[in-house]
């Protein structure tokens, strides 16, 4: 693939908030250049990834365009982020956790039809999956999905009603039954037992990480692969990653929000920003942060950090994301029917 021009700024990130990436002390000549502002609305655990991508992209964009660039980052539970954009948050680009969250913007007329085909690889710059994080030495001997429903094993996972991480963990658990010979009744029984072992539901992935890694809740954390590496590194030996025998292929799509960039006049910068992810620089940064690069040559270069496991697409268990949302996560869906808040004060927040 030819080398594409890159473009962005250092994005400091706060929990679920908007954070402004400042331009630094500009010279008088630089101050006279036009300034472009972009807002990237992303999902919970991508703070570190975008901080690095932005720091690399911005000076290249400024040099090649002659404009100053300022970037704001917004992070939170993926479903909540999509709703915020629908309600008026001026996102130039969205880099959300789930196809269904991005497509919800199309349904509201904020993104044009055919958005998935505008960028390479169906608008995927990287993929990921759900893995387990356990305490040092794995005292509860959690090796695979059946171990999560053993008595006394407490599981930390975010709320699938609000979190992309939560939805993917739910679907991976469901798939571990139906893709290994079980029927839907067996899958529902398994999911019911699993959520009986969940003491608290945080709204997003980073909140669940805090509950597990900092507050010390639970024996196993179901989380994004990249988030698992981050929390294990920060634990300084206190936590370990366990790869189950299979898990879901997570596909966080990226898209320009047409209604916003056309109104603000930022389309060119926004498109260049997302195209940067497909350059060698972008793909290497993606691999550095333990997201799986979409470019096969870069993925193969870093294959030692991505253990080989069976990754199944959503279409192995339902026809598409719309069916998954309606069947499992909508009001009155499977999750509502099987989940009962614990009497110890945990809640479905």
C-alpha positions, -999 to +999 in steps of 0.1 A: +000+000+000+015+035-008+025+056+021-003+079+030+001+113+046-004+114+084-020+141+107-027+148+146-018+161+181-010+149+215-043+139+231-042+138+269-071+117+281-092+118+312-117+092+323-148+095+301-142+132+295-132+155+267-095+164+268-079+191+248-045+184+231-028+218+231-005+230+204+023+243+226+041+276+224+036+286+188+058+312+172+042+344+159+044+331+123+029+298+134+001+316+152-009+333+119-016+299+103-051+286+102-060+262+129-081+231+125-098+214+154-109+177+154-128+157+179-122+120+180-149+102+200-136+068+210-143+039+234-130+034+269-095+018+268-080+035+238-065+065+256-029+054+254-032+043+217-046+077+205-022+097+226+007+079+207-010+081+173-019+118+177+017+127+188+031+111+156+004+123+132+001+160+141+035+173+132+033+155+098-001+170+091+010+205+101+041+203+080+023+190+049-009+211+052+005+244+065-023+245+091-021+241+129-040+211+142-056+207+176-073+175+186-098+167+213-103+131+226-134+118+242-134+083+258-161+063+275-183+033+272-188+027+235-226+027+235-228+058+257-203+075+233-225+068+203-255+082+221-236+113+230-228+119+193-264+113+183-274+138+210-251+165+196-215+159+206-195+173+176-174+143+167-154+147+135-145+111+136-157+081+156-135+052+166-159+032+186-158-004+198-186-020+178-199-018+143-234-014+157-224+017+176-210+033+145-239+023+123-263+038+148-250+072+136-258+062+100-293+053+111-297+089+125-284+105+093-250+116+108-230+093+086-237+086+050-246+053+035-217+031+025-195+044+053-179+009+058-165+009+023-147+042+024-115+030+040-094-001+035-104-034+051-140-024+056-129+006+077-110-016+101-075-004+110-070-031+137-089-059+154-088-073+190-104-099+212-114-107+248-090-125+271-087-132+308-066-115+334-060-134+367-042-128+400-005-139+402-002-177+401-038-180+389-050-193+424-085-202+411-069-221+381-090-203+355-079-217+321-110-215+299-146-204+297-161-234+318-139-223+348-158-190+350-189-206+364-172-226+392-184-218+427-163-191+443-148-177+411-157-140+410-157-125+375-152-088+366-167-076+333-184-044+324-221-039+317-231-053+283-259-028+281-234+001+279-199-012+271-184-027+240-161-047+262-192-060+281-210-070+249-180-088+234-173-107+266-210-118+268-209-129+231-176-147+235-190-166+265-221-174+246-200-186+216-179-208+239-210-229+244-228-229+210-196-233+190-186-263+211-217-283+205-241-268+230-275-255+221-290-221+231-306-235+262-272-246+274-257-212+265-284-194+284-278-216+315-241-210+313-245-172+309-269-172+339-243-190+360-215-167+348-233-135+358-242-149+392-204-148+397-202-111+387-201-089+419-203-055+401-209-041+366-190-010+357-203+010+328-171+008+307-139-012+302-116+012+321-139+012+351-138-026+352-100-025+350-100-002+380-124-025+399-101-055+393-066-042+393-068-013+417-098-021+440-088-058+441-123-071+432-127-105+416-106-134+406-107-130+368-112-100+345-127-104+310-112-076+290-098-064+257-064-079+248-047-045+248-062-036+281-050-069+296-014-061+286-017-026+301-030-037+334-006-066+337+024-043+330+012-018+356+007-045+382+044-052+382+040-090+385+007-090+404-015-101+374-012-125+345-029-130+312-047-162+303-058-169+267-089-191+264-092-217+237-115-194+216-128-159+218-147-134+196-130-113+169-135-077+179-138-053+151-137-016+162-145+003+129-135+039+122-155+065+104-158+102+095-190+118+108-202+134+076-227+159+091-201+174+114-171+176+090-192+191+063-206+217+086-172+225+102-151+222+069-128+196+085-134+167+061-099+168+046-081+167+079-105+141+094-100+118+064-062+122+065-063+114+102-080+081+097-059+071+067-028+076+088-038+045+107-031+024+076+005+037+071+034+017+084+039+042+112+002+039+122+002+001+121+034-001+141+020+021+168-012-001+168+009-032+173+030-015+201-002-010+221-013-047+216-041-041+191-039-065+162-027-047+130-050-051+100-021-051+076-010-088+074+027-080+070+028-059+102+007-085+121+031-113+110+061-091+121+046-090+156+030-124+157+049-134+188+029-110+209-005-122+196-010-159+206-029-179+181-064-188+193-096-195+176-113-161+169-148-163+157-168-135+140-202-124+153-218-140+123-209-174+137-235-170+164-261-145+150-267-132+115-254-096+122-250-070+149-285-058+147-298-093+156-272-095+184-284-061+199-320-071+197-317-106+209-292-101+237-289-065+248-322-047+241-348-041+267-363-075+275-334-093+258-315-123+271-293-102+294-322-086+311-338-120+316-308-137+331-291-109+351-303-101+387-283-076+407-265-091+437-279-086+472-245-073+483-251-039+468-237-045+433-257-028+406-263-027+369-249+008+366 
